[in-house]
Amino acid sequence: MSDSHVDPAPEEEFVPRGTIAVVALFVATLVLLWLSIYLILIARGVTI
């Protein structure tokens, strides 16, 4: 065996930051939409 063979560096743990950001934005949008609908219903005096 020769010394020129170098083992590859261990792979870094992948953190899907972009996916987490998209999901967080999606959840925040859903919460805001539901909140706006809820406030509209309360303003109109609609009860369930």
Buried (B, 14 or more C-beta within 10 A) or exposed (E): EEEEEEEEEEEEEEEEEEEEEEEEEEEEEEEEEEEEEEEEEEEEEEEE
